[in-house]
Structure formats: structure tokens, C-alpha cells
């Protein structure tokens, strides 16, 4: 068995790309693991009838272009050019 078969790609970017929110952000249909300083979004196929928040769409497109299975928003990660960032 090849170890590469057990490794997935992740798009890692600053949590400042998440718009201000009360409580948990709107992640739409995605499952999210919430840490103390990060959110890990588990990507899955989305049906056309499912609600995906507008702020997340360009980030999903970048993740798909990179072949990522996860998106990690972390307070210490870099900003992603062309994606809006917000002050909390």
C-alpha cells in the first residue's frame, strides 16, 4: 500500500476570510470541525438545490482548482489574493 493513497490536499487560508458572524459561521451543507483557532471544512459534492453561502463560493472554486479535499481557515495562515477579508 502506498502512503500517498492516504494523504489528502487542503487549501489553507486566513480565518479573516470568514465574514463576521454571531456564533458559528454559515457553512451551508458542509461538515466543519471547529478548533480553538481554526475551522476545517470537509468538502463534499453539493447538489444544485443546496444552500452554499455566497462568501464561500470563490473559496470553494479555488479549493476545487487545487484538488483539495479540505479547506482550513486558521488565524495564523496567509491571506489568499482575490478573496475578500473581513475585520472581526
C-alpha positions in Angstrom: 0.0 0.0 0.0 1.3 3.4 -1.0 1.3 6.1 1.7 0.2 8.7 -0.9 -3.1 6.9 -1.1 -3.8 8.1 2.5 -2.8 11.8 2.1 -5.3 14.5 1.1 -4.8 18.1 0.0 -6.0 21.1 1.9 -6.4 24.8 0.9 -5.1 26.7 4.0 -6.0 30.4 4.4 -6.6 33.0 7.0 -9.7 32.9 9.1 -10.0 36.6 8.2 -11.7 35.4 5.0 -14.7 34.4 7.1 -17.3 37.2 7.3 -18.2 38.4 10.8 -20.8 36.2 12.5 -22.6 35.6 15.7 -21.9 32.1 16.9 -20.8 29.7 14.1 -20.4 30.9 10.5 -22.9 29.7 7.9 -21.1 26.7 6.3 -24.1 25.6 4.2 -24.1 21.8 3.6 -20.5 21.3 4.6 -19.4 19.5 7.8 -16.9 21.6 9.8 -14.5 20.7 12.6 -14.1 23.7 14.8 -10.9 24.1 16.8 -9.8 26.9 19.2 -8.2 29.0 16.4 -9.3 27.2 13.2 -12.1 25.7 11.2 -11.6 22.6 9.0 -14.2 22.3 6.2 -14.7 18.8 4.8 -15.5 19.2 1.1 -18.2 17.0 -0.5 -20.2 17.1 -3.7 -23.0 19.7 -3.4 -26.4 19.5 -5.1 -27.7 22.4 -7.0 -30.6 22.8 -4.6 -28.3 23.1 -1.5 -27.6 26.4 0.1 -24.0 27.5 -0.2 -23.2 30.9 1.2 -22.0 33.4 -1.3 -18.9 34.3 0.6 -17.7 30.7 0.4 -18.2 30.2 -3.4 -14.9 31.7 -4.6 -13.0 29.8 -1.9 -14.7 26.6 -3.0 -13.7 27.3 -6.6 -10.0 27.8 -5.5 -10.1 24.6 -3.5 -11.6 22.7 -6.4 -8.9 24.1 -8.8 -6.2 22.9 -6.4 -7.8 19.4 -6.0 -8.3 20.0 -2.2 -10.4 17.8 -0.1 -10.4 20.2 2.8 -10.4 23.9 3.5 -8.6 25.1 6.6 -9.2 28.5 8.0 -6.6 29.4 10.5 -5.8 32.7 12.3 -2.1 32.4 11.5 -2.5 31.4 7.9 -1.8 33.7 4.9 -4.3 35.7 3.1 -5.5 34.4 -0.3 -5.2 37.0 -3.1 -8.5 37.9 -4.7 -10.7 36.7 -1.8 -12.3 39.3 0.4 -11.1 39.5 4.0 -13.0 40.9 7.0 -12.2 42.6 10.2 -13.8 40.9 13.2 
